[in-house]
Amino acid sequence: MTTNQTIVSTKEVDYLDEDKALRGQNYVCLSFISPEEILKNKDVYYFERYLENFAKQMDEFLSNLMDKYKEDVSSIKLIRENNEKIFNGRELQEDFLFFKRVQSETIEKQFHAENNFQTSVRGIKVRGVFETLKEAQVRAEVLRRSGDTRFDIFVGQVGVWCPWSPNPEDLQDQEYAESQLNTLMKQYKENMELRDEFYEMRKKEKLEDAQRITKAALEKTDPLTILRNEEAASMEAATSPSEETPLKAE
């Protein structure tokens, strides 16, 4: 939850870009529908699938090490170096975000199938666009009186970022709500930059890890490499000074 200390007011720095005005279209009536409970469960679902995938990878990795490198101490060190994120909460969170981005399409299908295809998409309905605020307010009141009470009707300015919440009571303090929205947009822009940077970094790390593991596997199994190592060992043994036999006294 955002605290007062971290709220960025639009009076300080305005991150809420406004579109160019359209003639005769200044105010709009909107209604929203948002399956909040489904979205909360979806985040939990993503994280559970991530942990399952992570545990499976670790199990396979350790099993292979136990079979092939029983006496190799360096393998144990490699486990520690390649899995430092286990001991770093922030790195674990970042790795989760990377996993979510790469696996999004597959998990999205699984999620909908296991939840009877309940939608997790928000809906928006434009109820009219007007030149003046008064016209928009009258239109909203007409819709309410017509019996459409299932959804709240919000009046906002066209081309401007407007605070919104499933609970209209949250928007009573307009200035505070705008500051919260401004802070949200600031964090969104920062996160987009960090996400792209982290994605490229993780992609590079994954490639380097794969190349290192492939190289190590080839060195263990490639006949030419094994032959070179054996020849080097033989030459080293042949050139090593042998122990001299002590002379016997006559």
N, C-alpha and C positions, 0 to 999 in steps of 0.2 A: 504494500500500500504506500502511496506517495505521501510524504509528510510535508508540513508547512515549510520546513527548512529547505526542501528540495524543489518546491514549486517555483516555476519560472514565469513571472508575469509578463504579459505582452508589452507592458510599459518599459520593461528592461530590454528584452530582445524579442522581436515578433517573428516566430517561426511559421505562422499561419498565412501562407501565401494566398492572395486573393486573385480571382480571375477578372478579366476585363468585363465591364458592364455590358449587358444586352438590353437594347431599347425595349421598353415595355415589359421586361421580365426582371423584376427586382426582388420579389418575395414569393416564396413557395410554401405550400402546405404538404406535409409529409407524414406518413405513418410507417412504423417499423415493426418487424417481428423478429425475435432473436431467441433461439433455443439455448438459453444460458446453461441449463443443467447438462445438456448433452455435451456442450463444449468443454465443461469442466471434466467430465468423465473421459473425454477424448484425450486430453492432455495426460491423464493417468494411464490410459491405454497405450499411448505412444511410449511412455517411459517404461512400462512393464515389458513391452516388446523389445525395447532397447536392452534392458537388463538381461532378458533371455538370450538375445543374440550375443551379447558380450560374454555371458557365462559359457555359452557354447563354444565360442572362439577360444577362450582361455582353456577350456577342457581339452579341446583338440590339440592346442599348442603344447600343453604340458604332457599330454599322452605321447605325442611324437617325440618330445625331448626325452622322456623316460625310456622309450624304446631304442632310440638311436644314440643318445649321448649320456649314458649312465654314469660315466666317470669324468665327464667334461664339466669342470667347474665354471668355465666361461659361459656356458649356457645358462647357468643360474643367474649370473650377472646380467646376461642379456635380457632375461625375464624382467629383472628389476628396472633396467634402463628403458625398455620398451613399454613398460606399464606403470610409469610414474604417476599417470593420471589417477590411478586407484587411490593414491595417497594424497591427491590434491583435489579438493572439492570443486574449485573453479575449472580446472582442466577437465574433470569428469562432466561438468555441465556443458562445457564447450563441445566436448566430444559427442554428447547427447544431441546438441543442436545440429552438428554435422551429420550424424546418423539420421535425424529426422528429415533433413533436407534431401539426402540421397535416397532414402527409402520411402519418401512421402507417397508416391503413387501406389506402391504395393500395399502399404499399411492402410491407406485410405480405402482401398477395395475391401480388405479384410475387416476393417472397422464397420463399414456399412453392412457387410454380409452378416456379421455377428450381432448387429443391433437392428436386424429386420429392416435395413435400409431407412432408418429414421434420419431425416436430413440434419446436417449440421451447417447448412447455408443460411445466412441471414437474408431477410427479405425487406424490400423498401418499395413504397407505393407513392407516386407523385399525385396529389389530390387537386392540383391546380397551380398555375403560375400567374402572378398579378403584378401590376405596376406599382401599387402602393401597399403599405403595411395594413392600412385600414381594410382594403379589399380582401387581403389574405385572411385577416382576422374574422371578417364577416363570413367568408367561405368556410372557415373552420367551424364556426358556430352553427352554420346551416347544416353541415355534415353531422355534427353532434346531435342536433335537434331531430334529424331525420331518423335517428335510432341506431346509427352506427357507433355503438359504444364498446365494441370489442377491442378496438385499438385506439391508443391516444393519438391525437393529431398535433403535430408540432409546426410552428411557423418559423421559417428561417430566411435569411437573406441570401439571394442567389450569388454564387461566386465566392462566398465567404465560408470558412470553416466554422461550423456551429457545434456547440456542446450538445451531446445527446446521451441519454441513459434510459435503460428499460423502465426505470422508476422516475417519473416526472418530478417527484419531490426532491431528487438530487440536484435539480436545475433551478431551485428557487433563488439561490445566490448566484446571479448571472456573472458577476465579476470573478468570483472564485472558480466557477465552472469553466470560464474562459481561460483562466490561468492554468487549470488542470489540463485542459485540451492543448494549450500551448506547450506545456511540459511534455505531454504525451507525444506531440509531433516532434519535438526536439529529440526525445529518446528514440523515436522511430527512425529518424534520419541518421542518428549516430549508430544505431544497431544495424541498419542496412549497410553502412560503410564497413563496420567491424565484421559483419557476417560474410561479406564478399572477400575481405582480407583473410579471415580465418579459413574460409573454404579453400582458397588457393593454397594457403599454408599447409592445411591438412592433406590436400591432394598431393602436394610435393612430398610430404613426409611419408604418405602411404606408398608412393612410387619408390622412394629411396629404401624403405623397409623391404619392399618386395624384391628389389634388386639385390640388397644385401643378403637376404635369405636364400635367393636363387644362387648367388655366387657361393655361399657357404655350402649349399647342398651339392653343387657341382664339384667343389673341391673335395668333398667326402666320397663322391661316387664316380667321378670321371676317371677312366682307366689311365689316361695320359698323365693326369695330375698325380695319381697314386704311384705310377711308375717313376715319375720325376722325384717324388718324395723318397721312394725306396732307394733310387740311385744316389741321391744326395746323402742319405743315411749311410749307404755302403761306402761311399768315398770318404765320408767323415771318419768312419771306423778304420778305414785302411790307412789314412794319414795320421791317425792318433798315435803318439809314441807308446810303444809297448813296454811293459815292465822288464828290465834287464835281469838276467839270471846271475846271482852273485857268484864270484869265482871261488872255487874251493881251494883251500890251502894245501899245498903239497906236503 
